[in-house]
Amino acid sequence: MKVKIQGVINNMSLRKDGEYRVEFKFALSEIAKVISMVKLLNNNFSIGVISEEKDKAIITDAYFYKLSIDREGESKLSLSFSFEHIDNDSLAFFGKHQEELVTIFIKNGEESE
């Protein structure tokens, strides 16, 4: 499965166990793509994120943590990953581009689609 979607980096946090969580917000116009990402449950996948200034971040082994959709159709998707699967430049990207529009590319290892 491959998904290309535009959203905003809403939040990034580091948990006590060393796991990172990044949350993206998506507008109603992206709802079909957001819902299609439910297929990623129980699968690890790679993420590429590109800012409008063409800065890039790559996470090589992330997984689906949480998805919520409010009554106006705005959705929030939280993804988790460990520090071994992100480099320092990519980690800095999320702090630098918080609350900015980014393009997210998600690809899991199954090439059947």
N, CA, C and O atoms as a MOPAC input file, in Angstrom:
PM7 MOZYME 1SCF
protein

 N      0.84500 1    -1.18500 1     0.00000 1
 C      0.00000 1     0.00000 1     0.00000 1
 C      0.88100 1     1.23500 1     0.00000 1
 O      1.86100 1     1.31400 1     0.74100 1
 N      0.52900 1     2.18600 1    -0.82600 1
 C      1.21700 1     3.47000 1    -0.86600 1
 C      0.18000 1     4.57700 1    -0.71900 1
 O     -0.89300 1     4.51900 1    -1.32000 1
 N      0.51000 1     5.59000 1     0.09000 1
 C     -0.39300 1     6.72700 1     0.29900 1
 C      0.42400 1     8.00300 1     0.21600 1
 O      1.50200 1     8.10100 1     0.80200 1
 N     -0.10000 1     8.98500 1    -0.51900 1
 C      0.46900 1    10.33900 1    -0.53900 1
 C     -0.64200 1    11.25900 1    -0.04500 1
 O     -1.73400 1    11.28800 1    -0.61300 1
 N     -0.35200 1    12.01200 1     1.02300 1
 C     -1.38500 1    12.81400 1     1.66200 1
 C     -0.76900 1    14.10500 1     2.20400 1
 O      0.39000 1    14.12100 1     2.61900 1
 N     -1.54900 1    15.18100 1     2.19700 1
 C     -1.06800 1    16.44500 1     2.75800 1
 C     -1.72100 1    16.69000 1     4.11000 1
 O     -2.92700 1    16.51400 1     4.28100 1
 N     -0.90300 1    17.09600 1     5.05700 1
 C     -1.39300 1    17.37100 1     6.39500 1
 C     -0.45000 1    18.30900 1     7.13200 1
 O      0.50000 1    18.84200 1     6.55800 1
 N     -0.73000 1    18.49800 1     8.40500 1
 C      0.05200 1    19.39200 1     9.25200 1
 C      0.64500 1    18.56000 1    10.38700 1
 O     -0.03100 1    17.70700 1    10.96100 1
 N      1.91600 1    18.81500 1    10.70500 1
 C      2.52000 1    18.17000 1    11.86800 1
 C      1.92100 1    18.84100 1    13.09600 1
 O      2.15300 1    20.02600 1    13.33800 1
 N      1.16100 1    18.09400 1    13.86200 1
 C      0.45200 1    18.64900 1    15.01100 1
 C      1.27700 1    18.56400 1    16.28800 1
 O      1.26700 1    19.48900 1    17.10000 1
 N      1.99600 1    17.44800 1    16.46700 1
 C      2.70900 1    17.24800 1    17.71500 1
 C      3.73300 1    16.13500 1    17.53800 1
 O      3.55800 1    15.23100 1    16.72100 1
 N      4.79900 1    16.22000 1    18.31600 1
 C      5.75400 1    15.12000 1    18.39000 1
 C      6.19200 1    15.00700 1    19.83100 1
 O      6.45000 1    16.01100 1    20.49400 1
 N      6.27500 1    13.77300 1    20.31800 1
 C      6.66200 1    13.57200 1    21.71400 1
 C      7.55400 1    12.34600 1    21.84100 1
 O      7.54100 1    11.44800 1    21.00000 1
 N      8.32400 1    12.34100 1    22.91600 1
 C      9.17600 1    11.21300 1    23.26000 1
 C      8.63900 1    10.61600 1    24.55100 1
 O      8.48100 1    11.31900 1    25.54900 1
 N      8.36300 1     9.33400 1    24.53100 1
 C      7.85000 1     8.65300 1    25.72000 1
 C      8.99900 1     8.14300 1    26.57700 1
 O     10.14100 1     8.07700 1    26.12200 1
 N      8.69500 1     7.78500 1    27.81100 1
 C      9.71500 1     7.28500 1    28.73400 1
 C     10.41300 1     6.03300 1    28.22400 1
 O     11.58400 1     5.80400 1    28.52800 1
 N      9.70400 1     5.22700 1    27.45500 1
 C     10.28500 1     3.97700 1    26.96600 1
 C     11.15800 1     4.17300 1    25.71800 1
 O     11.62100 1     3.19500 1    25.13000 1
 N     11.38500 1     5.42600 1    25.31200 1
 C     12.23800 1     5.72100 1    24.16600 1
 C     11.50900 1     5.70600 1    22.83500 1
 O     12.13700 1     5.80000 1    21.78000 1
 N     10.20700 1     5.59000 1    22.87700 1
 C      9.41300 1     5.57600 1    21.65600 1
 C      8.95400 1     7.00000 1    21.31900 1
 O      8.52900 1     7.74900 1    22.19800 1
 N      9.04400 1     7.35700 1    20.04200 1
 C      8.55600 1     8.64700 1    19.56800 1
 C      7.14700 1     8.48600 1    19.03600 1
 O      6.77700 1     7.43500 1    18.51300 1
 N      6.36500 1     9.54900 1    19.17900 1
 C      5.04100 1     9.61000 1    18.55600 1
 C      4.95400 1    10.92300 1    17.80400 1
 O      5.30600 1    11.98200 1    18.32400 1
 N      4.48300 1    10.83500 1    16.58100 1
 C      4.23200 1    12.04400 1    15.80800 1
 C      2.76500 1    12.02000 1    15.40100 1
 O      2.23600 1    10.99500 1    14.97000 1
 N      2.11900 1    13.18200 1    15.55000 1
 C      0.69900 1    13.29100 1    15.21400 1
 C      0.54200 1    14.27500 1    14.05900 1
 O      1.09200 1    15.37600 1    14.07800 1
 N     -0.21800 1    13.85400 1    13.06200 1
 C     -0.53300 1    14.69400 1    11.91000 1
 C     -2.01400 1    15.02900 1    11.93900 1
 O     -2.83200 1    14.21400 1    12.36400 1
 N     -2.36300 1    16.24500 1    11.48000 1
 C     -3.75900 1    16.65700 1    11.31500 1
 C     -4.05500 1    16.72300 1     9.82700 1
 O     -3.22200 1    17.15300 1     9.02900 1
 N     -5.26200 1    16.28800 1     9.46400 1
 C     -5.67700 1    16.30200 1     8.06700 1
 C     -7.03600 1    16.96500 1     7.93400 1
 O     -7.90600 1    16.80300 1     8.79000 1
 N     -7.20900 1    17.70900 1     6.85900 1
 C     -8.47400 1    18.37800 1     6.57300 1
 C     -9.49800 1    17.37400 1     6.04600 1
 O     -9.14900 1    16.25700 1     5.66600 1
 N    -10.74100 1    17.78000 1     6.02800 1
 C    -11.83100 1    16.96000 1     5.51600 1
 C    -11.54400 1    16.46700 1     4.09700 1
 O    -11.91800 1    15.34900 1     3.74400 1
 N    -10.89100 1    17.28300 1     3.29100 1
 C    -10.61300 1    16.91400 1     1.89800 1
 C     -9.72500 1    15.67200 1     1.78000 1
 O     -9.66400 1    15.06600 1     0.71000 1
 N     -9.04400 1    15.28600 1     2.84600 1
 C     -8.15600 1    14.12000 1     2.82400 1
 C     -8.77000 1    12.89400 1     3.51300 1
 O     -8.08100 1    11.89700 1     3.72700 1
 N    -10.06000 1    12.96300 1     3.85900 1
 C    -10.68200 1    11.92200 1     4.67800 1
 C    -10.61700 1    10.53100 1     4.03700 1
 O    -10.39400 1     9.54900 1     4.74500 1
 N    -10.80300 1    10.42400 1     2.74200 1
 C    -10.76800 1     9.10300 1     2.08700 1
 C     -9.38700 1     8.46900 1     2.22700 1
 O     -9.27600 1     7.27000 1     2.48000 1
 N     -8.34000 1     9.26700 1     2.06200 1
 C     -6.98400 1     8.73800 1     2.20800 1
 C     -6.70400 1     8.35200 1     3.65500 1
 O     -6.06400 1     7.33500 1     3.92000 1
 N     -7.18600 1     9.17000 1     4.59100 1
 C     -6.98200 1     8.86900 1     6.01200 1
 C     -7.64600 1     7.53900 1     6.35700 1
 O     -7.04000 1     6.69400 1     7.01500 1
 N     -8.86300 1     7.35700 1     5.92300 1
 C     -9.57600 1     6.11800 1     6.23400 1
 C     -8.88700 1     4.91800 1     5.58500 1
 O     -8.86400 1     3.83300 1     6.16600 1
 N     -8.32800 1     5.09900 1     4.39200 1
 C     -7.63200 1     3.98400 1     3.73500 1
 C     -6.40900 1     3.53600 1     4.53900 1
 O     -5.96700 1     2.39600 1     4.39800 1
 N     -5.86100 1     4.41500 1     5.37600 1
 C     -4.68300 1     4.06200 1     6.16100 1
 C     -4.98400 1     3.09100 1     7.28600 1
 O     -4.05700 1     2.58100 1     7.91600 1
 N     -6.25900 1     2.81900 1     7.55600 1
 C     -6.61000 1     1.81200 1     8.55000 1
 C     -6.04500 1     0.45500 1     8.13000 1
 O     -5.80300 1    -0.40200 1     8.97900 1
 N     -5.83700 1     0.25700 1     6.84600 1
 C     -5.23000 1    -0.98600 1     6.34500 1
 C     -3.82800 1    -1.20600 1     6.90900 1
 O     -3.30800 1    -2.32100 1     6.85800 1
 N     -3.22200 1    -0.16700 1     7.43900 1
 C     -1.86000 1    -0.26700 1     7.96900 1
 C     -1.81500 1    -0.85000 1     9.37900 1
 O     -0.73100 1    -1.09200 1     9.91000 1
 N     -2.96100 1    -1.07500 1     9.98500 1
 C     -2.97900 1    -1.67400 1    11.32100 1
 C     -2.18000 1    -2.97400 1    11.31600 1
 O     -2.27300 1    -3.76700 1    10.37900 1
 N     -1.40600 1    -3.18100 1    12.35600 1
 C     -0.59400 1    -4.38800 1    12.53500 1
 C      0.49500 1    -4.55400 1    11.48000 1
 O      0.99500 1    -5.66100 1    11.27900 1
 N      0.86300 1    -3.48300 1    10.81300 1
 C      1.95100 1    -3.50300 1     9.83700 1
 C      2.93400 1    -2.38400 1    10.13900 1
 O      2.53800 1    -1.29200 1    10.54700 1
 N      4.18700 1    -2.65400 1     9.94200 1
 C      5.18800 1    -1.58500 1     9.99400 1
 C      5.34700 1    -1.02700 1     8.59500 1
 O      5.13300 1    -1.73200 1     7.60900 1
 N      5.72400 1     0.24700 1     8.50800 1
 C      5.83200 1     0.89800 1     7.20600 1
 C      6.85900 1     2.01800 1     7.27300 1
 O      7.30000 1     2.41200 1     8.35200 1
 N      7.23000 1     2.51800 1     6.11300 1
 C      8.16600 1     3.64100 1     6.00000 1
 C      7.38600 1     4.91500 1     5.72600 1
 O      6.32900 1     4.89600 1     5.09400 1
 N      7.93500 1     6.03200 1     6.21900 1
 C      7.30600 1     7.33600 1     6.02300 1
 C      8.35500 1     8.30600 1     5.48900 1
 O      9.47700 1     8.36200 1     5.99300 1
 N      7.98800 1     9.05200 1     4.48500 1
 C      8.78100 1    10.18300 1     4.02100 1
 C      7.92600 1    11.42600 1     4.17900 1
 O      6.74700 1    11.40900 1     3.82300 1
 N      8.48800 1    12.49800 1     4.70100 1
 C      7.75000 1    13.74200 1     4.89400 1
 C      8.54100 1    14.85800 1     4.24300 1
 O      9.74400 1    14.98300 1     4.47300 1
 N      7.87700 1    15.67400 1     3.43200 1
 C      8.54200 1    16.77400 1     2.72800 1
 C      7.80300 1    18.07100 1     3.04400 1
 O      6.57900 1    18.14600 1     2.93600 1
 N      8.56900 1    19.09000 1     3.43900 1
 C      7.97600 1    20.39900 1     3.73200 1
 C      7.82500 1    21.19800 1     2.44300 1
 O      8.30200 1    20.79300 1     1.38300 1
 N      7.16100 1    22.32900 1     2.55300 1
 C      7.02000 1    23.20800 1     1.39100 1
 C      8.36700 1    23.77900 1     0.95200 1
 O      8.53100 1    24.15800 1    -0.20800 1
 N      9.34500 1    23.84200 1     1.88500 1
 C     10.69800 1    24.31000 1     1.54300 1
 C     11.56700 1    23.17700 1     1.00600 1
 O     12.75900 1    23.36900 1     0.76400 1
 N     10.97600 1    22.00000 1     0.82000 1
 C     11.65100 1    20.80300 1     0.29100 1
 C     12.60900 1    20.15600 1     1.28500 1
 O     13.44800 1    19.35000 1     0.88300 1
 N     12.50400 1    20.49200 1     2.59200 1
 C     13.22400 1    19.73300 1     3.61100 1
 C     12.57600 1    18.35400 1     3.69300 1
 O     11.39800 1    18.19700 1     3.37400 1
 N     13.36100 1    17.34200 1     4.12700 1
 C     12.84800 1    15.97300 1     4.15100 1
 C     13.12900 1    15.29400 1     5.47700 1
 O     14.11000 1    15.59600 1     6.15800 1
 N     12.24400 1    14.36600 1     5.83000 1
 C     12.44900 1    13.48300 1     6.98200 1
 C     12.04700 1    12.08000 1     6.55300 1
 O     11.10000 1    11.90000 1     5.78700 1
 N     12.77100 1    11.09600 1     7.05000 1
 C     12.46300 1     9.71000 1     6.73200 1
 C     12.43100 1     8.89500 1     8.02600 1
 O     13.32900 1     8.99100 1     8.86200 1
 N     11.39200 1     8.10500 1     8.16700 1
 C     11.27500 1     7.15100 1     9.26500 1
 C     11.15900 1     5.78200 1     8.60400 1
 O     10.27000 1     5.55800 1     7.78300 1
 N     12.05500 1     4.87200 1     8.96200 1
 C     12.11800 1     3.60500 1     8.23300 1
 C     11.23300 1     2.50100 1     8.78900 1
 O     10.95600 1     1.53600 1     8.07700 1
 N     10.78500 1     2.60200 1    10.01500 1
 C     10.00900 1     1.50300 1    10.59700 1
 C      9.01700 1     2.05300 1    11.61300 1
 O      9.25200 1     1.99200 1    12.82000 1
 N      7.91700 1     2.58700 1    11.12200 1
 C      6.89300 1     3.17400 1    11.98000 1
 C      5.68700 1     2.25000 1    12.03100 1
 O      5.57000 1     1.30800 1    11.24700 1
 N      4.79900 1     2.53600 1    12.96400 1
 C      3.54600 1     1.79400 1    12.99300 1
 C      2.41200 1     2.71100 1    13.43900 1
 O      2.61400 1     3.74200 1    14.08000 1
 N      1.23300 1     2.29000 1    13.07100 1
 C     -0.00800 1     2.99500 1    13.32900 1
 C     -0.27200 1     2.96900 1    14.83700 1
 O     -0.27000 1     1.89700 1    15.44400 1
 N     -0.49500 1     4.12300 1    15.44100 1
 C     -0.81500 1     4.15800 1    16.87100 1
 C     -2.29300 1     4.49800 1    17.10900 1
 O     -3.00300 1     3.75700 1    17.78900 1
 N     -2.75100 1     5.62700 1    16.54100 1
 C     -4.11900 1     6.05600 1    16.82300 1
 C     -4.64500 1     6.92300 1    15.68800 1
 O     -3.89600 1     7.67500 1    15.06500 1
 N     -5.94700 1     6.80600 1    15.42900 1
 C     -6.63400 1     7.62900 1    14.44500 1
 C     -7.91600 1     8.15000 1    15.07200 1
 O     -8.67300 1     7.39300 1    15.68000 1
 N     -8.15700 1     9.46500 1    14.91900 1
 C     -9.42100 1    10.03400 1    15.38800 1
 C     -9.96000 1    10.97800 1    14.32000 1
 O     -9.20700 1    11.63800 1    13.60500 1
 N    -11.29000 1    11.02200 1    14.23500 1
 C    -11.97500 1    11.89800 1    13.27400 1
 C    -13.05200 1    12.63500 1    14.04200 1
 O    -13.88000 1    12.01600 1    14.71100 1
 N    -13.04300 1    13.97100 1    13.94800 1
 C    -14.06000 1    14.73700 1    14.67000 1
 C    -15.29900 1    14.95000 1    13.80300 1
 O    -15.33300 1    14.53300 1    12.64600 1
 N    -16.29700 1    15.59000 1    14.35800 1
 C    -17.57300 1    15.73900 1    13.65600 1
 C    -17.50000 1    16.65200 1    12.43700 1
 O    -18.39300 1    16.61200 1    11.59000 1
 N    -16.44100 1    17.48700 1    12.32800 1
 C    -16.25300 1    18.32400 1    11.14100 1
 C    -15.42700 1    17.61300 1    10.07200 1
 O    -15.19400 1    18.16200 1     8.99500 1
 N    -14.99000 1    16.40200 1    10.36600 1
 C    -14.22100 1    15.63600 1     9.39500 1
 C    -12.72300 1    15.84300 1     9.48400 1
 O    -11.98100 1    15.25700 1     8.69600 1
 N    -12.24900 1    16.66700 1    10.43000 1
 C    -10.80200 1    16.81000 1    10.61400 1
 C    -10.30100 1    15.55500 1    11.31700 1
 O    -10.90800 1    15.09000 1    12.28200 1
 N     -9.20600 1    15.02000 1    10.83400 1
 C     -8.69000 1    13.79200 1    11.42400 1
 C     -7.28600 1    14.01000 1    11.97000 1
 O     -6.55400 1    14.90000 1    11.53600 1
 N     -6.93500 1    13.16400 1    12.93700 1
 C     -5.60400 1    13.16500 1    13.53000 1
 C     -5.10700 1    11.73000 1    13.50300 1
 O     -5.79800 1    10.80300 1    13.92600 1
 N     -3.90400 1    11.57100 1    13.00000 1
 C     -3.27100 1    10.26200 1    12.91300 1
 C     -1.97500 1    10.30100 1    13.69400 1
 O     -1.11000 1    11.13800 1    13.43300 1
 N     -1.83600 1     9.39200 1    14.65600 1
 C     -0.60400 1     9.28400 1    15.44000 1
 C      0.15500 1     8.04600 1    14.99500 1
 O     -0.41200 1     6.96100 1    14.86500 1
 N      1.44400 1     8.22900 1    14.76500 1
 C      2.33000 1     7.14100 1    14.38200 1
 C      3.43100 1     7.02000 1    15.41800 1
 O      3.85100 1     8.02200 1    15.99700 1
 N      3.89900 1     5.81700 1    15.65700 1
 C      4.96200 1     5.56600 1    16.63100 1
 C      6.16100 1     4.92900 1    15.95600 1
 O      6.03300 1     4.23900 1    14.94500 1
 N      7.33600 1     5.17400 1    16.53700 1
 C      8.57200 1     4.57100 1    16.04000 1
 C      9.63400 1     4.72600 1    17.11100 1
 O      9.52400 1     5.58700 1    17.98400 1
 N     10.65500 1     3.89700 1    17.04600 1
 C     11.72700 1     3.98500 1    18.03300 1
 C     12.87700 1     4.81800 1    17.48100 1
 O     12.96600 1     5.04900 1    16.27500 1
 N     13.74700 1     5.26200 1    18.36500 1
 C     14.83600 1     6.15800 1    17.96200 1
 C     15.79300 1     5.51300 1    16.97400 1
 O     16.49700 1     6.22700 1    16.26000 1
 N     15.84300 1     4.18500 1    16.90700 1
 C     16.74500 1     3.51800 1    15.95500 1
 C     16.32000 1     3.73200 1    14.50300 1
 O     17.10700 1     3.51000 1    13.58300 1
 N     15.07400 1     4.16300 1    14.30300 1
 C     14.53700 1     4.23300 1    12.95100 1
 C     14.40300 1     5.66600 1    12.41500 1
 O     13.65900 1     5.91700 1    11.46700 1
 N     15.13500 1     6.59700 1    13.03600 1
 C     15.12100 1     7.97100 1    12.55700 1
 C     16.48000 1     8.60200 1    12.84700 1
 O     17.05600 1     8.38700 1    13.91300 1
 N     16.98700 1     9.37700 1    11.89600 1
 C     18.26900 1    10.04800 1    12.13000 1
 C     18.03000 1    11.42100 1    12.75600 1
 O     16.89500 1    11.89400 1    12.80800 1
 N     19.09200 1    12.05500 1    13.22800 1
 C     18.96100 1    13.33700 1    13.92800 1
 C     18.38200 1    14.43400 1    13.05100 1
 O     17.59300 1    15.24600 1    13.53300 1
 N     18.75200 1    14.48100 1    11.77300 1
 C     18.20900 1    15.50400 1    10.87600 1
 C     16.69700 1    15.34300 1    10.70600 1
 O     15.95300 1    16.32400 1    10.70600 1
 N     16.26100 1    14.10000 1    10.56200 1
 C     14.82400 1    13.85300 1    10.41500 1
 C     14.08600 1    14.18100 1    11.70400 1
 O     12.96300 1    14.68300 1    11.66800 1
 N     14.70100 1    13.90600 1    12.82200 1
 C     14.09300 1    14.23100 1    14.11400 1
 C     13.92700 1    15.74700 1    14.27100 1
 O     12.88500 1    16.21900 1    14.72600 1
 N     14.95700 1    16.49900 1    13.89400 1
 C     14.89100 1    17.96500 1    13.96500 1
 C     13.82200 1    18.52800 1    13.03200 1
 O     13.22200 1    19.56200 1    13.32600 1
 N     13.58300 1    17.85300 1    11.91000 1
 C     12.58300 1    18.27500 1    10.93300 1
 C     11.22100 1    18.47600 1    11.60300 1
 O     10.54100 1    19.46800 1    11.34300 1
 N     10.82500 1    17.53500 1    12.46400 1
 C      9.48800 1    17.60100 1    13.05500 1
 C      9.32800 1    18.79000 1    13.98700 1
 O      8.23800 1    19.35700 1    14.07300 1
 N     10.38700 1    19.18200 1    14.68700 1
 C     10.31900 1    20.38100 1    15.52100 1
 C     10.31400 1    21.64900 1    14.68300 1
 O      9.59300 1    22.59900 1    14.98800 1
 N     11.11400 1    21.66300 1    13.63400 1
 C     11.23100 1    22.85200 1    12.77900 1
 C      9.95100 1    23.13700 1    12.00300 1
 O      9.60700 1    24.29800 1    11.78400 1
 N      9.24700 1    22.09700 1    11.58900 1
 C      8.08500 1    22.26800 1    10.70400 1
 C      6.74700 1    21.99400 1    11.38500 1
 O      5.74500 1    21.74100 1    10.71600 1
 N      6.73400 1    22.04600 1    12.71500 1
 C      5.47600 1    21.84200 1    13.43000 1
 C      4.47400 1    22.91200 1    13.03100 1
 O      4.82200 1    24.08400 1    12.88500 1
 N      3.23200 1    22.49800 1    12.85700 1
 C      2.11500 1    23.35900 1    12.44900 1
 C      2.25800 1    23.87900 1    11.02000 1
 O      1.60600 1    24.85700 1    10.65500 1
 N      3.09600 1    23.24700 1    10.21300 1
 C      3.23700 1    23.60800 1     8.79500 1
 C      2.65300 1    22.50600 1     7.92700 1
 O      2.61900 1    21.34000 1     8.31900 1
 N      2.19600 1    22.89100 1     6.74800 1
 C      1.68700 1    21.93100 1     5.78000 1
 C      2.84600 1    21.11000 1     5.22500 1
 O      3.85700 1    21.66500 1     4.79300 1
 N      2.69900 1    19.80200 1     5.24000 1
 C      3.71900 1    18.90000 1     4.71300 1
 C      3.04300 1    17.84300 1     3.84400 1
 O      1.83700 1    17.61600 1     3.94800 1
 N      3.82400 1    17.21100 1     2.99900 1
 C      3.34800 1    16.08500 1     2.20700 1
 C      3.94800 1    14.82800 1     2.80700 1
 O      5.15400 1    14.74900 1     3.03900 1
 N      3.09900 1    13.85600 1     3.05200 1
 C      3.51500 1    12.62300 1     3.70900 1
 C      3.37000 1    11.47500 1     2.72100 1
 O      2.33000 1    11.32200 1     2.08000 1
 N      4.41200 1    10.67900 1     2.60600 1
 C      4.40600 1     9.48900 1     1.76800 1
 C      4.52600 1     8.27900 1     2.69400 1
 O      5.48300 1     8.17300 1     3.46100 1
 N      3.57300 1     7.38500 1     2.62200 1
 C      3.58500 1     6.19000 1     3.46200 1
 C      3.60500 1     4.98200 1     2.55600 1
 O      2.83900 1     4.89600 1     1.59600 1
 N      4.49300 1     4.04000 1     2.86800 1
 C      4.59800 1     2.82400 1     2.06100 1
 C      4.89400 1     1.64800 1     2.98700 1
 O      5.85100 1     1.68200 1     3.76000 1
 N      4.06400 1     0.61000 1     2.90400 1
 C      4.38600 1    -0.57900 1     3.67500 1
 C      5.13700 1    -1.56500 1     2.78000 1
 O      5.26800 1    -1.33500 1     1.57800 1
 N      5.61800 1    -2.63400 1     3.34600 1
 C      6.46000 1    -3.57500 1     2.62400 1
 C      5.73100 1    -4.44400 1     1.62500 1
 O      6.37100 1    -5.10300 1     0.80500 1
 N      4.41800 1    -4.46400 1     1.66800 1
 C      3.66800 1    -5.31400 1     0.75900 1
 C      3.46400 1    -4.58700 1    -0.55400 1
 O      2.82400 1    -3.53600 1    -0.59200 1
 N      3.99300 1    -5.12900 1    -1.61300 1
 C      3.90200 1    -4.49400 1    -2.93300 1
 C      2.75300 1    -5.03400 1    -3.76800 1
 O      2.74400 1    -4.85600 1    -4.98600 1
 N      1.79300 1    -5.68600 1    -3.14500 1
 C      0.69300 1    -6.30500 1    -3.89300 1
 C     -0.30700 1    -5.29000 1    -4.41800 1
 O     -1.10300 1    -5.61400 1    -5.30000 1
 N     -0.28700 1    -4.06800 1    -3.89700 1
 C     -1.28000 1    -3.06700 1    -4.33400 1
 C     -0.66900 1    -2.07700 1    -5.28100 1
 O     -1.35300 1    -1.16600 1    -5.74900 1

